[in-house]
Amino acid sequence: MGEKNTQELQSILRSTHSKNFDLFCKNNKESLLDEKDAFSTYVKSLIKAKGLTQQIVFLKADIPERYGYKLLSGEKHTKQRDIILRICYAAEFTSEETQQALKKYKMPPLYPKLSRDALLLIIFNERPKNIIDVNSLLKQNGFSPLRTSGLQE
């Protein structure tokens, strides 16, 4: 049958009854993501669509390459939202794409009512040059910079 995109699946779901859920899953197996792979699949596809490589993203994010690959493969997990934000920023994600990536990683999205998060949303929209500039803006406004991977896994 081939893999269906999200819109095609949405269309099918509109006319699918809950008692036919198993049949829906069976018929669309190639198109459904395993929830544990959702973040990895989403981020990797966006990186590719933007014409970047994972290696470039990890370098721009200023996180160790090996650690970055392990995060994207699901081999490692971080509790540090800043690491995911670094990857998203380096991968040139929009604020909406970043919010989606955070949700797929099971982390809270940036919340506009929190001052630091509000500034980060502005930063994702304005796109200063690099992580160093992002951290400078955060520091200038009295916030902690985006944490590095270090020992905070």
Helices and strands as residue ranges (DSSP letters): H 6-14, G 18-20, H 21-27, G 29-31, G 35-37, H 38-49, H 54-61, H 65-73, H 81-90, H 95-104, H 115-126, H 131-140
